[in-house]
């Protein structure tokens, strides 16, 4: 698996994990966990987007 695909997969994983953390933080009324989830979700989106850009540049 090339680096661009790996970045896309890892980004999607972090995005999903961040969404779960964000939801758990809201349900348990814990703003710290919700904020960490939001940050991780955003980082996952960025990593996924970088993988997409790398894939375009490889061609």
N, C-alpha and C positions, 0 to 999 in steps of 0.2 A: 504494500500500500504506500503510495507516495505521500509526501509531506502535506500537500494541499488537502487530500482526502482525510488524512489523519487530523488535521486542524479542524476540518468541518465536523467530523465525528465527535472529537473532544469538545468542540464548541457547543454542539447540540446537547451533549451530556451535561455540561456545566449549566447550560440554559435550563434544562429540565430540573436539575438539582436545585438551582436557584429559585425556580418557581415553587418547588415543594417547600423549601425553607421559608420562602416569603409567605406561603399559605399557612404553614405551621406557626409562624410568628404572629400572624393576624389572629388565628384561632386561639392561641394561648395568650394573646394580648401581650406579646413580648416585642417591643419595637426594635430591640437590638437584633434579634433573629430575623425579623422581617427586613431590616435594612441590609443585613449580610446577604439574605436571599436576593434582594434587588440588585446588590452589587455583583453577586456571582452570575445572575441572569444576564446582566449587562455585559460582563466580561465574556460570557459564553457567546453572546451575539457578536461581539467584536471578533473573537477568535474564529467563529464560523464564517464571518464576512471576509476575514483575512485569507482563510482557506479558499474561498470562492475567487478572490482576487488572484491568489497564487495560481490557481487552476487556469484562469484566463491568460495569465502571463506565460505559462508553460507552453501554450499553443503557439 
